[in-house]
Amino acid sequence: MMITLNGEPREVAENTTVAGLLAELGLESRPVAVEVNLQLAPRGVHAEQRLREGDRLEVVTLVGGG
């Protein structure tokens, strides 16, 4: 199924969860903020929140530097 991730179309498997997508992206152990359809998705629901066709996600990671 197709979703939009950070403004780009992306195909994911049916029944993919937010946590599954983060694992697919290699971000499962990093601090991230996830928004699904303009709603913040708290870390505590990532494992249960299933993505649906057409969902729009924004995933933001923290980047250090100086």
CHARMM internal coordinates of N, CA and C (Angstrom, degrees):
IC EDIT
DIST 1 N 1 CA 1.4496
DIST 1 CA 1 C 1.5147
ANGL 1 N 1 CA 1 C 108.48
DIST 1 C 2 N 1.3086
ANGL 1 CA 1 C 2 N 116.19
DIHE 1 N 1 CA 1 C 2 N 157.86
DIST 2 N 2 CA 1.4608
ANGL 1 C 2 N 2 CA 120.84
DIHE 1 CA 1 C 2 N 2 CA -177.16
DIST 2 CA 2 C 1.5252
ANGL 2 N 2 CA 2 C 110.95
DIHE 1 C 2 N 2 CA 2 C -102.21
DIST 2 C 3 N 1.3404
ANGL 2 CA 2 C 3 N 114.63
DIHE 2 N 2 CA 2 C 3 N 135.33
DIST 3 N 3 CA 1.4554
ANGL 2 C 3 N 3 CA 122.67
DIHE 2 CA 2 C 3 N 3 CA 172.20
DIST 3 CA 3 C 1.5341
ANGL 3 N 3 CA 3 C 106.32
DIHE 2 C 3 N 3 CA 3 C -127.52
DIST 3 C 4 N 1.3024
ANGL 3 CA 3 C 4 N 116.57
DIHE 3 N 3 CA 3 C 4 N 174.48
DIST 4 N 4 CA 1.4571
ANGL 3 C 4 N 4 CA 121.05
DIHE 3 CA 3 C 4 N 4 CA 172.05
DIST 4 CA 4 C 1.5166
ANGL 4 N 4 CA 4 C 106.99
DIHE 3 C 4 N 4 CA 4 C -116.89
DIST 4 C 5 N 1.3240
ANGL 4 CA 4 C 5 N 116.17
DIHE 4 N 4 CA 4 C 5 N 123.71
DIST 5 N 5 CA 1.4603
ANGL 4 C 5 N 5 CA 122.21
DIHE 4 CA 4 C 5 N 5 CA -178.39
DIST 5 CA 5 C 1.5182
ANGL 5 N 5 CA 5 C 108.34
DIHE 4 C 5 N 5 CA 5 C -118.15
DIST 5 C 6 N 1.3130
ANGL 5 CA 5 C 6 N 115.95
DIHE 5 N 5 CA 5 C 6 N 115.59
DIST 6 N 6 CA 1.4703
ANGL 5 C 6 N 6 CA 122.06
DIHE 5 CA 5 C 6 N 6 CA -178.67
DIST 6 CA 6 C 1.5297
ANGL 6 N 6 CA 6 C 111.34
DIHE 5 C 6 N 6 CA 6 C 49.87
DIST 6 C 7 N 1.3331
ANGL 6 CA 6 C 7 N 114.93
DIHE 6 N 6 CA 6 C 7 N 43.53
DIST 7 N 7 CA 1.4558
ANGL 6 C 7 N 7 CA 121.08
DIHE 6 CA 6 C 7 N 7 CA 175.20
DIST 7 CA 7 C 1.5188
ANGL 7 N 7 CA 7 C 115.49
DIHE 6 C 7 N 7 CA 7 C 84.14
DIST 7 C 8 N 1.3290
ANGL 7 CA 7 C 8 N 117.89
DIHE 7 N 7 CA 7 C 8 N -1.24
DIST 8 N 8 CA 1.4625
ANGL 7 C 8 N 8 CA 121.76
DIHE 7 CA 7 C 8 N 8 CA -177.86
DIST 8 CA 8 C 1.5348
ANGL 8 N 8 CA 8 C 110.34
DIHE 7 C 8 N 8 CA 8 C -116.58
DIST 8 C 9 N 1.3379
ANGL 8 CA 8 C 9 N 118.23
DIHE 8 N 8 CA 8 C 9 N 137.75
DIST 9 N 9 CA 1.4616
ANGL 8 C 9 N 9 CA 119.59
DIHE 8 CA 8 C 9 N 9 CA 176.88
DIST 9 CA 9 C 1.5268
ANGL 9 N 9 CA 9 C 110.07
DIHE 8 C 9 N 9 CA 9 C -65.62
DIST 9 C 10 N 1.3249
ANGL 9 CA 9 C 10 N 115.21
DIHE 9 N 9 CA 9 C 10 N 142.94
DIST 10 N 10 CA 1.4696
ANGL 9 C 10 N 10 CA 120.59
DIHE 9 CA 9 C 10 N 10 CA 179.41
DIST 10 CA 10 C 1.5132
ANGL 10 N 10 CA 10 C 108.63
DIHE 9 C 10 N 10 CA 10 C -147.48
DIST 10 C 11 N 1.3114
ANGL 10 CA 10 C 11 N 115.85
DIHE 10 N 10 CA 10 C 11 N 136.11
DIST 11 N 11 CA 1.4553
ANGL 10 C 11 N 11 CA 120.72
DIHE 10 CA 10 C 11 N 11 CA 176.85
DIST 11 CA 11 C 1.5188
ANGL 11 N 11 CA 11 C 108.76
DIHE 10 C 11 N 11 CA 11 C -93.28
DIST 11 C 12 N 1.3309
ANGL 11 CA 11 C 12 N 115.60
DIHE 11 N 11 CA 11 C 12 N 133.04
DIST 12 N 12 CA 1.4634
ANGL 11 C 12 N 12 CA 121.85
DIHE 11 CA 11 C 12 N 12 CA 176.60
DIST 12 CA 12 C 1.5197
ANGL 12 N 12 CA 12 C 108.22
DIHE 11 C 12 N 12 CA 12 C -132.01
DIST 12 C 13 N 1.3150
ANGL 12 CA 12 C 13 N 116.38
DIHE 12 N 12 CA 12 C 13 N 159.22
DIST 13 N 13 CA 1.4576
ANGL 12 C 13 N 13 CA 121.61
DIHE 12 CA 12 C 13 N 13 CA 178.93
DIST 13 CA 13 C 1.5270
ANGL 13 N 13 CA 13 C 110.51
DIHE 12 C 13 N 13 CA 13 C -70.73
DIST 13 C 14 N 1.3266
ANGL 13 CA 13 C 14 N 116.27
DIHE 13 N 13 CA 13 C 14 N 151.14
DIST 14 N 14 CA 1.4672
ANGL 13 C 14 N 14 CA 121.15
DIHE 13 CA 13 C 14 N 14 CA 172.89
DIST 14 CA 14 C 1.5224
ANGL 14 N 14 CA 14 C 108.84
DIHE 13 C 14 N 14 CA 14 C -55.24
DIST 14 C 15 N 1.3142
ANGL 14 CA 14 C 15 N 117.00
DIHE 14 N 14 CA 14 C 15 N 146.92
DIST 15 N 15 CA 1.4681
ANGL 14 C 15 N 15 CA 124.61
DIHE 14 CA 14 C 15 N 15 CA 177.76
DIST 15 CA 15 C 1.5234
ANGL 15 N 15 CA 15 C 114.02
DIHE 14 C 15 N 15 CA 15 C 67.88
DIST 15 C 16 N 1.3269
ANGL 15 CA 15 C 16 N 118.08
DIHE 15 N 15 CA 15 C 16 N 15.30
DIST 16 N 16 CA 1.4648
ANGL 15 C 16 N 16 CA 120.48
DIHE 15 CA 15 C 16 N 16 CA 174.55
DIST 16 CA 16 C 1.5230
ANGL 16 N 16 CA 16 C 108.62
DIHE 15 C 16 N 16 CA 16 C -67.00
DIST 16 C 17 N 1.3221
ANGL 16 CA 16 C 17 N 115.83
DIHE 16 N 16 CA 16 C 17 N 135.74
DIST 17 N 17 CA 1.4616
ANGL 16 C 17 N 17 CA 121.02
DIHE 16 CA 16 C 17 N 17 CA 175.78
DIST 17 CA 17 C 1.5243
ANGL 17 N 17 CA 17 C 108.76
DIHE 16 C 17 N 17 CA 17 C -97.05
DIST 17 C 18 N 1.3226
ANGL 17 CA 17 C 18 N 115.33
DIHE 17 N 17 CA 17 C 18 N 168.68
DIST 18 N 18 CA 1.4638
ANGL 17 C 18 N 18 CA 119.61
DIHE 17 CA 17 C 18 N 18 CA 174.81
DIST 18 CA 18 C 1.5286
ANGL 18 N 18 CA 18 C 109.21
DIHE 17 C 18 N 18 CA 18 C -58.68
DIST 18 C 19 N 1.3304
ANGL 18 CA 18 C 19 N 116.99
DIHE 18 N 18 CA 18 C 19 N -43.52
DIST 19 N 19 CA 1.4685
ANGL 18 C 19 N 19 CA 120.54
DIHE 18 CA 18 C 19 N 19 CA 179.11
DIST 19 CA 19 C 1.5254
ANGL 19 N 19 CA 19 C 110.84
DIHE 18 C 19 N 19 CA 19 C -62.08
DIST 19 C 20 N 1.3209
ANGL 19 CA 19 C 20 N 117.50
DIHE 19 N 19 CA 19 C 20 N -40.19
DIST 20 N 20 CA 1.4603
ANGL 19 C 20 N 20 CA 120.98
DIHE 19 CA 19 C 20 N 20 CA 178.48
DIST 20 CA 20 C 1.5150
ANGL 20 N 20 CA 20 C 111.80
DIHE 19 C 20 N 20 CA 20 C -63.72
DIST 20 C 21 N 1.3275
ANGL 20 CA 20 C 21 N 116.43
DIHE 20 N 20 CA 20 C 21 N -40.28
DIST 21 N 21 CA 1.4544
ANGL 20 C 21 N 21 CA 120.27
DIHE 20 CA 20 C 21 N 21 CA 177.84
DIST 21 CA 21 C 1.5307
ANGL 21 N 21 CA 21 C 110.36
DIHE 20 C 21 N 21 CA 21 C -65.16
DIST 21 C 22 N 1.3255
ANGL 21 CA 21 C 22 N 117.16
DIHE 21 N 21 CA 21 C 22 N -43.04
DIST 22 N 22 CA 1.4665
ANGL 21 C 22 N 22 CA 120.12
DIHE 21 CA 21 C 22 N 22 CA 178.73
DIST 22 CA 22 C 1.5263
ANGL 22 N 22 CA 22 C 110.77
DIHE 21 C 22 N 22 CA 22 C -61.70
DIST 22 C 23 N 1.3425
ANGL 22 CA 22 C 23 N 117.31
DIHE 22 N 22 CA 22 C 23 N -38.55
DIST 23 N 23 CA 1.4668
ANGL 22 C 23 N 23 CA 120.79
DIHE 22 CA 22 C 23 N 23 CA 176.90
DIST 23 CA 23 C 1.5274
ANGL 23 N 23 CA 23 C 110.20
DIHE 22 C 23 N 23 CA 23 C -64.83
DIST 23 C 24 N 1.3239
ANGL 23 CA 23 C 24 N 116.48
DIHE 23 N 23 CA 23 C 24 N -42.26
DIST 24 N 24 CA 1.4618
ANGL 23 C 24 N 24 CA 121.60
DIHE 23 CA 23 C 24 N 24 CA 178.28
DIST 24 CA 24 C 1.5328
ANGL 24 N 24 CA 24 C 110.96
DIHE 23 C 24 N 24 CA 24 C -59.79
DIST 24 C 25 N 1.3205
ANGL 24 CA 24 C 25 N 115.86
DIHE 24 N 24 CA 24 C 25 N -35.03
DIST 25 N 25 CA 1.4623
ANGL 24 C 25 N 25 CA 121.45
DIHE 24 CA 24 C 25 N 25 CA -179.82
DIST 25 CA 25 C 1.5325
ANGL 25 N 25 CA 25 C 112.73
DIHE 24 C 25 N 25 CA 25 C -84.63
DIST 25 C 26 N 1.3385
ANGL 25 CA 25 C 26 N 117.43
DIHE 25 N 25 CA 25 C 26 N -4.58
DIST 26 N 26 CA 1.4610
ANGL 25 C 26 N 26 CA 121.14
DIHE 25 CA 25 C 26 N 26 CA -178.10
DIST 26 CA 26 C 1.5185
ANGL 26 N 26 CA 26 C 113.17
DIHE 25 C 26 N 26 CA 26 C 75.33
DIST 26 C 27 N 1.3331
ANGL 26 CA 26 C 27 N 116.43
DIHE 26 N 26 CA 26 C 27 N 24.76
DIST 27 N 27 CA 1.4650
ANGL 26 C 27 N 27 CA 121.01
DIHE 26 CA 26 C 27 N 27 CA -176.17
DIST 27 CA 27 C 1.5288
ANGL 27 N 27 CA 27 C 113.15
DIHE 26 C 27 N 27 CA 27 C -112.62
DIST 27 C 28 N 1.3228
ANGL 27 CA 27 C 28 N 117.82
DIHE 27 N 27 CA 27 C 28 N 9.37
DIST 28 N 28 CA 1.4627
ANGL 27 C 28 N 28 CA 119.85
DIHE 27 CA 27 C 28 N 28 CA -172.70
DIST 28 CA 28 C 1.5192
ANGL 28 N 28 CA 28 C 114.14
DIHE 27 C 28 N 28 CA 28 C -61.56
DIST 28 C 29 N 1.3185
ANGL 28 CA 28 C 29 N 118.06
DIHE 28 N 28 CA 28 C 29 N -27.16
DIST 29 N 29 CA 1.4678
ANGL 28 C 29 N 29 CA 119.43
DIHE 28 CA 28 C 29 N 29 CA -177.60
DIST 29 CA 29 C 1.5291
ANGL 29 N 29 CA 29 C 112.86
DIHE 28 C 29 N 29 CA 29 C -105.38
DIST 29 C 30 N 1.3151
ANGL 29 CA 29 C 30 N 117.33
DIHE 29 N 29 CA 29 C 30 N 5.34
DIST 30 N 30 CA 1.4641
ANGL 29 C 30 N 30 CA 120.54
DIHE 29 CA 29 C 30 N 30 CA -178.86
DIST 30 CA 30 C 1.5226
ANGL 30 N 30 CA 30 C 110.57
DIHE 29 C 30 N 30 CA 30 C -100.74
DIST 30 C 31 N 1.3255
ANGL 30 CA 30 C 31 N 116.90
DIHE 30 N 30 CA 30 C 31 N 151.01
DIST 31 N 31 CA 1.4623
ANGL 30 C 31 N 31 CA 118.92
DIHE 30 CA 30 C 31 N 31 CA 174.99
DIST 31 CA 31 C 1.5299
ANGL 31 N 31 CA 31 C 109.85
DIHE 30 C 31 N 31 CA 31 C -70.05
DIST 31 C 32 N 1.3214
ANGL 31 CA 31 C 32 N 116.03
DIHE 31 N 31 CA 31 C 32 N 121.76
DIST 32 N 32 CA 1.4612
ANGL 31 C 32 N 32 CA 121.39
DIHE 31 CA 31 C 32 N 32 CA -179.24
DIST 32 CA 32 C 1.5210
ANGL 32 N 32 CA 32 C 109.60
DIHE 31 C 32 N 32 CA 32 C -136.97
DIST 32 C 33 N 1.3100
ANGL 32 CA 32 C 33 N 115.05
DIHE 32 N 32 CA 32 C 33 N 157.33
DIST 33 N 33 CA 1.4647
ANGL 32 C 33 N 33 CA 122.10
DIHE 32 CA 32 C 33 N 33 CA 169.55
DIST 33 CA 33 C 1.5236
ANGL 33 N 33 CA 33 C 105.71
DIHE 32 C 33 N 33 CA 33 C -113.56
DIST 33 C 34 N 1.3377
ANGL 33 CA 33 C 34 N 116.06
DIHE 33 N 33 CA 33 C 34 N 133.44
DIST 34 N 34 CA 1.4572
ANGL 33 C 34 N 34 CA 120.98
DIHE 33 CA 33 C 34 N 34 CA -178.55
DIST 34 CA 34 C 1.5180
ANGL 34 N 34 CA 34 C 109.06
DIHE 33 C 34 N 34 CA 34 C -123.85
DIST 34 C 35 N 1.3152
ANGL 34 CA 34 C 35 N 114.86
DIHE 34 N 34 CA 34 C 35 N 131.01
DIST 35 N 35 CA 1.4562
ANGL 34 C 35 N 35 CA 121.88
DIHE 34 CA 34 C 35 N 35 CA 175.71
DIST 35 CA 35 C 1.5286
ANGL 35 N 35 CA 35 C 107.25
DIHE 34 C 35 N 35 CA 35 C -119.37
DIST 35 C 36 N 1.3328
ANGL 35 CA 35 C 36 N 116.12
DIHE 35 N 35 CA 35 C 36 N 129.75
DIST 36 N 36 CA 1.4626
ANGL 35 C 36 N 36 CA 121.48
DIHE 35 CA 35 C 36 N 36 CA 177.56
DIST 36 CA 36 C 1.5241
ANGL 36 N 36 CA 36 C 107.61
DIHE 35 C 36 N 36 CA 36 C -118.26
DIST 36 C 37 N 1.3074
ANGL 36 CA 36 C 37 N 116.19
DIHE 36 N 36 CA 36 C 37 N 117.56
DIST 37 N 37 CA 1.4664
ANGL 36 C 37 N 37 CA 121.69
DIHE 36 CA 36 C 37 N 37 CA -179.62
DIST 37 CA 37 C 1.5261
ANGL 37 N 37 CA 37 C 111.79
DIHE 36 C 37 N 37 CA 37 C 51.48
DIST 37 C 38 N 1.3350
ANGL 37 CA 37 C 38 N 114.76
DIHE 37 N 37 CA 37 C 38 N 48.52
DIST 38 N 38 CA 1.4678
ANGL 37 C 38 N 38 CA 124.06
DIHE 37 CA 37 C 38 N 38 CA 176.40
DIST 38 CA 38 C 1.5306
ANGL 38 N 38 CA 38 C 114.26
DIHE 37 C 38 N 38 CA 38 C 69.40
DIST 38 C 39 N 1.3430
ANGL 38 CA 38 C 39 N 117.36
DIHE 38 N 38 CA 38 C 39 N 12.76
DIST 39 N 39 CA 1.4640
ANGL 38 C 39 N 39 CA 121.91
DIHE 38 CA 38 C 39 N 39 CA 177.97
DIST 39 CA 39 C 1.5237
ANGL 39 N 39 CA 39 C 109.10
DIHE 38 C 39 N 39 CA 39 C -118.61
DIST 39 C 40 N 1.3327
ANGL 39 CA 39 C 40 N 116.75
DIHE 39 N 39 CA 39 C 40 N 130.19
DIST 40 N 40 CA 1.4535
ANGL 39 C 40 N 40 CA 120.74
DIHE 39 CA 39 C 40 N 40 CA 177.34
DIST 40 CA 40 C 1.5277
ANGL 40 N 40 CA 40 C 109.51
DIHE 39 C 40 N 40 CA 40 C -62.28
DIST 40 C 41 N 1.3240
ANGL 40 CA 40 C 41 N 116.32
DIHE 40 N 40 CA 40 C 41 N 132.57
DIST 41 N 41 CA 1.4693
ANGL 40 C 41 N 41 CA 121.85
DIHE 40 CA 40 C 41 N 41 CA 177.18
DIST 41 CA 41 C 1.5285
ANGL 41 N 41 CA 41 C 107.35
DIHE 40 C 41 N 41 CA 41 C -105.54
DIST 41 C 42 N 1.3346
ANGL 41 CA 41 C 42 N 117.47
DIHE 41 N 41 CA 41 C 42 N 102.75
DIST 42 N 42 CA 1.4624
ANGL 41 C 42 N 42 CA 120.07
DIHE 41 CA 41 C 42 N 42 CA -179.32
DIST 42 CA 42 C 1.5334
ANGL 42 N 42 CA 42 C 111.58
DIHE 41 C 42 N 42 CA 42 C -60.43
DIST 42 C 43 N 1.3228
ANGL 42 CA 42 C 43 N 116.60
DIHE 42 N 42 CA 42 C 43 N 147.45
DIST 43 N 43 CA 1.4635
ANGL 42 C 43 N 43 CA 122.04
DIHE 42 CA 42 C 43 N 43 CA -178.69
DIST 43 CA 43 C 1.5322
ANGL 43 N 43 CA 43 C 111.71
DIHE 42 C 43 N 43 CA 43 C -52.28
DIST 43 C 44 N 1.3032
ANGL 43 CA 43 C 44 N 118.00
DIHE 43 N 43 CA 43 C 44 N -34.90
DIST 44 N 44 CA 1.4576
ANGL 43 C 44 N 44 CA 121.72
DIHE 43 CA 43 C 44 N 44 CA -178.09
DIST 44 CA 44 C 1.5179
ANGL 44 N 44 CA 44 C 114.80
DIHE 43 C 44 N 44 CA 44 C -64.00
DIST 44 C 45 N 1.3209
ANGL 44 CA 44 C 45 N 118.28
DIHE 44 N 44 CA 44 C 45 N -17.00
DIST 45 N 45 CA 1.4726
ANGL 44 C 45 N 45 CA 120.31
DIHE 44 CA 44 C 45 N 45 CA 179.96
DIST 45 CA 45 C 1.5311
ANGL 45 N 45 CA 45 C 112.56
DIHE 44 C 45 N 45 CA 45 C -108.19
DIST 45 C 46 N 1.3142
ANGL 45 CA 45 C 46 N 118.73
DIHE 45 N 45 CA 45 C 46 N -1.44
DIST 46 N 46 CA 1.4629
ANGL 45 C 46 N 46 CA 121.14
DIHE 45 CA 45 C 46 N 46 CA -176.83
DIST 46 CA 46 C 1.5308
ANGL 46 N 46 CA 46 C 112.81
DIHE 45 C 46 N 46 CA 46 C -56.07
DIST 46 C 47 N 1.3351
ANGL 46 CA 46 C 47 N 117.39
DIHE 46 N 46 CA 46 C 47 N -38.83
DIST 47 N 47 CA 1.4669
ANGL 46 C 47 N 47 CA 120.14
DIHE 46 CA 46 C 47 N 47 CA -177.14
DIST 47 CA 47 C 1.5254
ANGL 47 N 47 CA 47 C 112.53
DIHE 46 C 47 N 47 CA 47 C -72.00
DIST 47 C 48 N 1.3252
ANGL 47 CA 47 C 48 N 117.54
DIHE 47 N 47 CA 47 C 48 N -25.85
DIST 48 N 48 CA 1.4668
ANGL 47 C 48 N 48 CA 120.42
DIHE 47 CA 47 C 48 N 48 CA -177.95
DIST 48 CA 48 C 1.5222
ANGL 48 N 48 CA 48 C 113.42
DIHE 47 C 48 N 48 CA 48 C -98.98
DIST 48 C 49 N 1.3191
ANGL 48 CA 48 C 49 N 117.62
DIHE 48 N 48 CA 48 C 49 N -23.00
DIST 49 N 49 CA 1.4654
ANGL 48 C 49 N 49 CA 120.19
DIHE 48 CA 48 C 49 N 49 CA -173.61
DIST 49 CA 49 C 1.5252
ANGL 49 N 49 CA 49 C 110.64
DIHE 48 C 49 N 49 CA 49 C -78.09
DIST 49 C 50 N 1.3324
ANGL 49 CA 49 C 50 N 115.11
DIHE 49 N 49 CA 49 C 50 N 107.55
DIST 50 N 50 CA 1.4628
ANGL 49 C 50 N 50 CA 121.25
DIHE 49 CA 49 C 50 N 50 CA 179.83
DIST 50 CA 50 C 1.5234
ANGL 50 N 50 CA 50 C 109.90
DIHE 49 C 50 N 50 CA 50 C -85.32
DIST 50 C 51 N 1.3155
ANGL 50 CA 50 C 51 N 114.63
DIHE 50 N 50 CA 50 C 51 N 141.19
DIST 51 N 51 CA 1.4533
ANGL 50 C 51 N 51 CA 120.51
DIHE 50 CA 50 C 51 N 51 CA 178.05
DIST 51 CA 51 C 1.5228
ANGL 51 N 51 CA 51 C 109.35
DIHE 50 C 51 N 51 CA 51 C -82.25
DIST 51 C 52 N 1.3288
ANGL 51 CA 51 C 52 N 115.51
DIHE 51 N 51 CA 51 C 52 N 150.87
DIST 52 N 52 CA 1.4666
ANGL 51 C 52 N 52 CA 121.66
DIHE 51 CA 51 C 52 N 52 CA 178.76
DIST 52 CA 52 C 1.5171
ANGL 52 N 52 CA 52 C 109.06
DIHE 51 C 52 N 52 CA 52 C -124.10
DIST 52 C 53 N 1.3180
ANGL 52 CA 52 C 53 N 114.60
DIHE 52 N 52 CA 52 C 53 N 156.47
DIST 53 N 53 CA 1.4637
ANGL 52 C 53 N 53 CA 121.88
DIHE 52 CA 52 C 53 N 53 CA 176.52
DIST 53 CA 53 C 1.5271
ANGL 53 N 53 CA 53 C 109.51
DIHE 52 C 53 N 53 CA 53 C -48.32
DIST 53 C 54 N 1.3248
ANGL 53 CA 53 C 54 N 115.93
DIHE 53 N 53 CA 53 C 54 N 129.16
DIST 54 N 54 CA 1.4583
ANGL 53 C 54 N 54 CA 120.90
DIHE 53 CA 53 C 54 N 54 CA 176.13
DIST 54 CA 54 C 1.5152
ANGL 54 N 54 CA 54 C 115.77
DIHE 53 C 54 N 54 CA 54 C 86.44
DIST 54 C 55 N 1.3388
ANGL 54 CA 54 C 55 N 118.13
DIHE 54 N 54 CA 54 C 55 N -3.78
DIST 55 N 55 CA 1.4707
ANGL 54 C 55 N 55 CA 119.50
DIHE 54 CA 54 C 55 N 55 CA 178.24
DIST 55 CA 55 C 1.5209
ANGL 55 N 55 CA 55 C 109.53
DIHE 54 C 55 N 55 CA 55 C -58.60
DIST 55 C 56 N 1.3352
ANGL 55 CA 55 C 56 N 114.15
DIHE 55 N 55 CA 55 C 56 N 147.07
DIST 56 N 56 CA 1.4688
ANGL 55 C 56 N 56 CA 121.53
DIHE 55 CA 55 C 56 N 56 CA 177.38
DIST 56 CA 56 C 1.5274
ANGL 56 N 56 CA 56 C 107.62
DIHE 55 C 56 N 56 CA 56 C -115.71
DIST 56 C 57 N 1.3222
ANGL 56 CA 56 C 57 N 115.60
DIHE 56 N 56 CA 56 C 57 N 119.51
DIST 57 N 57 CA 1.4516
ANGL 56 C 57 N 57 CA 120.91
DIHE 56 CA 56 C 57 N 57 CA -178.00
DIST 57 CA 57 C 1.5127
ANGL 57 N 57 CA 57 C 110.78
DIHE 56 C 57 N 57 CA 57 C -117.57
DIST 57 C 58 N 1.3235
ANGL 57 CA 57 C 58 N 113.65
DIHE 57 N 57 CA 57 C 58 N 145.06
DIST 58 N 58 CA 1.4572
ANGL 57 C 58 N 58 CA 121.67
DIHE 57 CA 57 C 58 N 58 CA 169.82
DIST 58 CA 58 C 1.5183
ANGL 58 N 58 CA 58 C 105.47
DIHE 57 C 58 N 58 CA 58 C -122.96
DIST 58 C 59 N 1.3276
ANGL 58 CA 58 C 59 N 116.83
DIHE 58 N 58 CA 58 C 59 N 126.06
DIST 59 N 59 CA 1.4525
ANGL 58 C 59 N 59 CA 122.38
DIHE 58 CA 58 C 59 N 59 CA 178.10
DIST 59 CA 59 C 1.5224
ANGL 59 N 59 CA 59 C 107.00
DIHE 58 C 59 N 59 CA 59 C -120.45
DIST 59 C 60 N 1.3308
ANGL 59 CA 59 C 60 N 115.52
DIHE 59 N 59 CA 59 C 60 N 123.63
DIST 60 N 60 CA 1.4609
ANGL 59 C 60 N 60 CA 121.19
DIHE 59 CA 59 C 60 N 60 CA -177.72
DIST 60 CA 60 C 1.5202
ANGL 60 N 60 CA 60 C 108.40
DIHE 59 C 60 N 60 CA 60 C -121.64
DIST 60 C 61 N 1.3310
ANGL 60 CA 60 C 61 N 115.82
DIHE 60 N 60 CA 60 C 61 N 129.42
DIST 61 N 61 CA 1.4558
ANGL 60 C 61 N 61 CA 120.79
DIHE 60 CA 60 C 61 N 61 CA 176.74
DIST 61 CA 61 C 1.5205
ANGL 61 N 61 CA 61 C 109.04
DIHE 60 C 61 N 61 CA 61 C -109.31
DIST 61 C 62 N 1.3091
ANGL 61 CA 61 C 62 N 115.16
DIHE 61 N 61 CA 61 C 62 N 158.73
DIST 62 N 62 CA 1.4576
ANGL 61 C 62 N 62 CA 120.27
DIHE 61 CA 61 C 62 N 62 CA 176.93
DIST 62 CA 62 C 1.5207
ANGL 62 N 62 CA 62 C 108.34
DIHE 61 C 62 N 62 CA 62 C -87.36
DIST 62 C 63 N 1.3010
ANGL 62 CA 62 C 63 N 116.02
DIHE 62 N 62 CA 62 C 63 N 135.45
DIST 63 N 63 CA 1.4496
ANGL 62 C 63 N 63 CA 121.48
DIHE 62 CA 62 C 63 N 63 CA 179.47
DIST 63 CA 63 C 1.5239
ANGL 63 N 63 CA 63 C 108.15
DIHE 62 C 63 N 63 CA 63 C -124.30
DIST 63 C 64 N 1.3105
ANGL 63 CA 63 C 64 N 115.72
DIHE 63 N 63 CA 63 C 64 N 124.59
DIST 64 N 64 CA 1.4609
ANGL 63 C 64 N 64 CA 119.95
DIHE 63 CA 63 C 64 N 64 CA 177.64
DIST 64 CA 64 C 1.5168
ANGL 64 N 64 CA 64 C 110.78
DIHE 63 C 64 N 64 CA 64 C -89.95
DIST 64 C 65 N 1.2601
ANGL 64 CA 64 C 65 N 115.06
DIHE 64 N 64 CA 64 C 65 N 160.26
DIST 65 N 65 CA 1.4611
ANGL 64 C 65 N 65 CA 118.91
DIHE 64 CA 64 C 65 N 65 CA 178.35
DIST 65 CA 65 C 1.5092
ANGL 65 N 65 CA 65 C 110.29
DIHE 64 C 65 N 65 CA 65 C 172.19
DIST 65 C 66 N 1.2690
ANGL 65 CA 65 C 66 N 114.25
DIHE 65 N 65 CA 65 C 66 N 179.88
DIST 66 N 66 CA 1.4490
ANGL 65 C 66 N 66 CA 115.29
DIHE 65 CA 65 C 66 N 66 CA -179.70
DIST 66 CA 66 C 1.4746
ANGL 66 N 66 CA 66 C 113.25
DIHE 65 C 66 N 66 CA 66 C -179.42
END
COOR INIT
IC SEED 1 N 1 CA 1 C
IC BUILD
